Amino acid sequence: MQTPLILSLLFTAPALLSFAPAMDAKTPDDCSAAVTYTDAAPSIVEIALADPNFSTLVTALTAADLVTALQGPGPFTVFAPTNDAFDKLPEGSLRSLLDPANKETLAGILTYHVASGQLDAASVVGSTGAVSLNGQKIDFSVVVEGEGATATTSVFVDSAKVVVTDIMASNGIIHVIDSVILPASDDLVATAAAAGTFETLLTAARAAGLVETLQGPGPLTVLAPTDAAFAALPEGTVESLLKPENKQQLIDILSLHVIKGRNYASDVVGLERLQPLGKKALDVVVLDGVVTIGGATVTATDLDASNGVIHIIDTVIL
């Protein structure tokens, strides 16, 4: 998901709220109920099976054949929607997702609610997000309303509010959320088109015959120059590159902007260089909170697509 530049972003923002991890479930300020487990911790699946508020989640996990996976050693962090959360979905959506024909889609949604490792509430609040088992990044945010003694603090996972935290399981931890969160469903091409600032890039990708690659399974990371970045090239450059006789040159340029795998901003800033599909390795430089890749400044990061991630850059890499 797109985040503003940079890279205050990601990295070492202090926790705005401390939810001390514990064996007992905790609730944010505006929540009144918590679930407490004082005996030896059951597994994530056992907790879900024992709580009637998770009956829809259990049904969905069963339909997606994910119960066995969540009975594994983990550890896992599960952001668990309640039955009421599933009820918020558009009418007919859940029924459609439970159809065996849509098993893959359902599994993709459910794995978007699970991250590897054990992230307690303090870890969630102290970071900007986590990569889910789906492969896409879940965003974390904290909203403080009011001031002083009357202030309330809410924690969000994407657009879902966390209503109970730190339910400890033998193979991980559960945080309860009030909405079902949905991964990006559009591919890289559709995501770029919807953004509205990459018309020249998409035109170039079509001329170079790269659209099919960008719509494939991936995953891929795209360093996407904006229309303004292409407009900043010397006059006549874009028109020349779009000519059929210059197709290979255009392919060579665009290949410098595509990298195999999902490389989120938090990963990129720890690298010295990236290897794109083109032959030239791109240097990664972090200076005074600004990141450049191959000489292009990154202006926004982590725009998720179903088959990859887009980072927006202000210059065409040549």
ChimeraX attribute file (.defattr): number of C-alpha atoms within 10 A of each C-alpha:
attribute: neighborCount
match mode: 1-to-1
recipient: residues
	/A:1	19
	/A:2	14
	/A:3	17
	/A:4	13
	/A:5	17
	/A:6	17
	/A:7	22
	/A:8	12
	/A:9	17
	/A:10	19
	/A:11	14
	/A:12	11
	/A:13	13
	/A:14	9
	/A:15	14
	/A:16	15
	/A:17	18
	/A:18	12
	/A:19	18
	/A:20	12
	/A:21	17
	/A:22	13
	/A:23	16
	/A:24	15
	/A:25	21
	/A:26	23
	/A:27	21
	/A:28	20
	/A:29	14
	/A:30	11
	/A:31	14
	/A:32	10
	/A:33	12
	/A:34	17
	/A:35	14
	/A:36	13
	/A:37	15
	/A:38	10
	/A:39	7
	/A:40	10
	/A:41	16
	/A:42	16
	/A:43	19
	/A:44	25
	/A:45	19
	/A:46	14
	/A:47	18
	/A:48	19
	/A:49	15
	/A:50	11
	/A:51	12
	/A:52	13
	/A:53	15
	/A:54	21
	/A:55	15
	/A:56	19
	/A:57	21
	/A:58	19
	/A:59	14
	/A:60	21
	/A:61	21
	/A:62	14
	/A:63	18
	/A:64	23
	/A:65	15
	/A:66	16
	/A:67	16
	/A:68	10
	/A:69	11
	/A:70	20
	/A:71	16
	/A:72	15
	/A:73	11
	/A:74	17
	/A:75	19
	/A:76	24
	/A:77	26
	/A:78	26
	/A:79	26
	/A:80	23
	/A:81	26
	/A:82	22
	/A:83	18
	/A:84	15
	/A:85	20
	/A:86	18
	/A:87	16
	/A:88	13
	/A:89	13
	/A:90	8
	/A:91	9
	/A:92	9
	/A:93	12
	/A:94	16
	/A:95	8
	/A:96	13
	/A:97	19
	/A:98	18
	/A:99	12
	/A:100	12
	/A:101	10
	/A:102	13
	/A:103	17
	/A:104	13
	/A:105	14
	/A:106	22
	/A:107	19
	/A:108	20
	/A:109	22
	/A:110	26
	/A:111	20
	/A:112	24
	/A:113	23
	/A:114	21
	/A:115	24
	/A:116	15
	/A:117	15
	/A:118	19
	/A:119	21
	/A:120	21
	/A:121	26
	/A:122	17
	/A:123	16
	/A:124	22
	/A:125	24
	/A:126	20
	/A:127	19
	/A:128	22
	/A:129	18
	/A:130	21
	/A:131	17
	/A:132	20
	/A:133	17
	/A:134	18
	/A:135	20
	/A:136	26
	/A:137	24
	/A:138	23
	/A:139	19
	/A:140	19
	/A:141	18
	/A:142	18
	/A:143	12
	/A:144	13
	/A:145	11
	/A:146	9
	/A:147	8
	/A:148	7
	/A:149	6
	/A:150	9
	/A:151	11
	/A:152	15
	/A:153	16
	/A:154	19
	/A:155	23
	/A:156	18
	/A:157	25
	/A:158	18
	/A:159	17
	/A:160	18
	/A:161	21
	/A:162	22
	/A:163	23
	/A:164	23
	/A:165	27
	/A:166	28
	/A:167	27
	/A:168	27
	/A:169	22
	/A:170	18
	/A:171	20
	/A:172	26
	/A:173	25
	/A:174	25
	/A:175	23
	/A:176	23
	/A:177	25
	/A:178	22
	/A:179	23
	/A:180	26
	/A:181	22
	/A:182	14
	/A:183	22
	/A:184	19
	/A:185	15
	/A:186	17
	/A:187	21
	/A:188	27
	/A:189	20
	/A:190	15
	/A:191	19
	/A:192	21
	/A:193	15
	/A:194	12
	/A:195	10
	/A:196	10
	/A:197	16
	/A:198	22
	/A:199	16
	/A:200	17
	/A:201	21
	/A:202	19
	/A:203	13
	/A:204	22
	/A:205	21
	/A:206	13
	/A:207	18
	/A:208	23
	/A:209	14
	/A:210	15
	/A:211	16
	/A:212	11
	/A:213	13
	/A:214	21
	/A:215	18
	/A:216	15
	/A:217	12
	/A:218	18
	/A:219	21
	/A:220	25
	/A:221	26
	/A:222	27
	/A:223	26
	/A:224	25
	/A:225	25
	/A:226	21
	/A:227	18
	/A:228	14
	/A:229	18
	/A:230	20
	/A:231	15
	/A:232	14
	/A:233	12
	/A:234	8
	/A:235	10
	/A:236	9
	/A:237	12
	/A:238	16
	/A:239	9
	/A:240	13
	/A:241	19
	/A:242	18
	/A:243	12
	/A:244	11
	/A:245	10
	/A:246	13
	/A:247	17
	/A:248	12
	/A:249	13
	/A:250	22
	/A:251	18
	/A:252	16
	/A:253	19
	/A:254	25
	/A:255	22
	/A:256	23
	/A:257	24
	/A:258	20
	/A:259	21
	/A:260	15
	/A:261	15
	/A:262	23
	/A:263	20
	/A:264	21
	/A:265	22
	/A:266	17
	/A:267	10
	/A:268	16
	/A:269	19
	/A:270	11
	/A:271	12
	/A:272	13
	/A:273	15
	/A:274	19
	/A:275	15
	/A:276	20
	/A:277	17
	/A:278	16
	/A:279	10
	/A:280	14
	/A:281	15
	/A:282	20
	/A:283	15
	/A:284	20
	/A:285	21
	/A:286	17
	/A:287	8
	/A:288	7
	/A:289	11
	/A:290	14
	/A:291	21
	/A:292	19
	/A:293	23
	/A:294	19
	/A:295	17
	/A:296	22
	/A:297	20
	/A:298	23
	/A:299	18
	/A:300	21
	/A:301	24
	/A:302	23
	/A:303	23
	/A:304	26
	/A:305	24
	/A:306	23
	/A:307	23
	/A:308	29
	/A:309	29
	/A:310	26
	/A:311	23
	/A:312	22
	/A:313	24
	/A:314	21
	/A:315	24
	/A:316	25
	/A:317	20
	/A:318	14
